[in-house]
Amino acid sequence: MTIAANKLRLGIPKGSLQDATIALFARAGFNIYANGRSYFPTVDDSEIECMLIRAQEMARYVEHGALDAGLTGSDWVADSGLDVQTVTDLVYAKQSRSKVRWVLAVPQDSPYQKAEDLKHCIIATELVNTTKHYFDGKNVPVKVEFSWGATEVKPPILADAIVEVTETGNSLRANRLRIIDTVIESATQLIANKKSWRDDWKRKKIENLALMLRGAIDAQGRVGLMLNVRKTQLENVLGVLPALNSPTVSSLSDAEWVAVNTILEESVVRDVLPRLKEVGATGIVEYPLNKVVM
């Protein structure tokens, strides 16, 4: 693939994170267009070229320089042991805006209650190196086998326990497994090739991309609120607002009134708005946010 000057080669995680990542980019102002047959989606930024890569392989291609940057889980970066530049954490997952967990799970009716009970047992997982480090740290000898997928169905016939990623635990419960420990937590990360990170143009492009993606994440679940209030009632209004930062208070043409602008969690609006009305706020406007840049 021929790369023109001033092009950033960016890896987008293919698979479970793909749709959530493309949606995040859209909120950040970058529209990525992917179809089911091409590994090279288009993006409405002429300075970026995208490629779909499995999250498990992203760190390898970034370290080798095939990609300048990419998005993958911190779990896969740590498990690979590869030398890449961590640019920023982007806490989002397939179903939620939270970290995922890699957990140690066993059959519901098994006698195992803790990791130490699994001496000389077989553990199936995709996260082999991290799992080995986990048991080594507890001085528990086990056999860790790589799982090519469908890990939840392997106990108790093909393995005694598994280390598997979960957001909600629903899939584990559906397969009659119970969690006995958390091995690691993981968040999506934007990573970069070390050589690309030393290139001034590429570094600035990656930093700007990180800024917009973080802004889109920080805006999720939050709304803006504008209102007017008499100066004599301002303190009462400020006492009601659970602001992200100190609210902005601006003068109006009528010297007895001020405008207040703030950001708050969408979940509290239904409780806060009636209280604002009670303490004298008027002209209250709630509006959606695309990005919040700190």
Stockholm file with secondary structure:
# STOCKHOLM 1.0

chainA/1-294         MTIAANKLRLGIPKGSLQDATIALFARAGFNIYANGRSYFPTVDDSEIECMLIRAQEMARYVEHGALDAGLTGSDWVADSGLDVQTVTDLVYAKQSRSKVRWVLAVPQDSPYQKAEDLKHCIIATELVNTTKHYFDGKNVPVKVEFSWGATEVKPPILADAIVEVTETGNSLRANRLRIIDTVIESATQLIANKKSWRDDWKRKKIENLALMLRGAIDAQGRVGLMLNVRKTQLENVLGVLPALNSPTVSSLSDAEWVAVNTILEESVVRDVLPRLKEVGATGIVEYPLNKVVM
#=GR chainA/1-294 SS CCCCSSCEEEEEEESTTHHHHHHHHHHHTCCEECCTTCSCCEESCTTEEEEEEEHHHHHHHHHHTSCSEEEEEHHHHHHHTCCCEEEEEECCCSSSSSCEEEEEEEETTSSCCSGGGGTTCEEEESCHHHHHHHHHHTTCCCEEEECCSCGGGCTTTTCSEEEEEESSSHHHHHTTEEEEEEEEEECEEEEECHHHHHSHHHHHHHHHHHHHHHHHHHHTTEEEEEEEEEGGGHHHHHHHCCCSSCCEEEECSSTTEEEEEEEEEGGGHHHHHHHHHHTTCEEEEEEECSCCCC
#=GC SS_cons         CCCCSSCEEEEEEESTTHHHHHHHHHHHTCCEECCTTCSCCEESCTTEEEEEEEHHHHHHHHHHTSCSEEEEEHHHHHHHTCCCEEEEEECCCSSSSSCEEEEEEEETTSSCCSGGGGTTCEEEESCHHHHHHHHHHTTCCCEEEECCSCGGGCTTTTCSEEEEEESSSHHHHHTTEEEEEEEEEECEEEEECHHHHHSHHHHHHHHHHHHHHHHHHHHTTEEEEEEEEEGGGHHHHHHHCCCSSCCEEEECSSTTEEEEEEEEEGGGHHHHHHHHHHTTCEEEEEEECSCCCC
//
